[in-house]
């Protein structure tokens, strides 16, 4: 069984899902959203990487997520 994180970032929120794959089947183990401080992300560019990294690390630690494989997407116009 392989686990990975799916992280989708937009201007107002960060969506995170821990997904577990087993053969052809996938299931979401846990998911959550984090509100992004205004001005941190603008049109697909992350302006405040240090602050966002700290917020994300804190949330992952609180939820006990230690998955190393990550798919990261930043939305833009």
Order of alpha helices (4+ residues) and beta strands (2+ residues): beta-beta-beta-beta-beta-alpha-beta
